[in-house]
Amino acid sequence: MTLSLPIPLLAASLALPVLPAAAGGPFAWSLVLSGAVVVLSLIPLGAARSQADFTPSDLAAPRAMFERLPAWGKRANWAHQNSFEAFTLHAPACLLCLLVAPSVLAAAPWVPLVAWLHPLLRLGYIGAYVANLPPVRSLCWAGGILCTALLYSEGLRAVLRS
């Protein structure tokens, strides 16, 4: 005997919100673009590895070649690692806002700007880190963290209001 639920009953039991097409757009795009920034952070790291005479034998221990990287390459490596850390904080904030997008947008119409600003600040962070501009890097880092914190704050407020 097989048990099958009708599709409408299954959909209703999941209780997932149905968003208007544009409501969650800024949060979905922020998530996608922030992921793309992580991937783009590989470009300066790859360039640095090529200057450090990267060979296929380095694949056995890629971290061992760190000492051979030029100074800017070491910074590119650190920027790449920090990109993962920032993404793991930002992604849940985007998902939270995506789930309650209409409520977030109604209460705080400025939040899409914050969502769009995060990936731009992260790109600036990578550029400033590789170029060895600590004040600019720190401002971009703090701005990105602030964007993520604001998304969490407004997302949680929307959840608590509902």
Beta strands, then each sheet from edge to edge (+ up, - down):
end
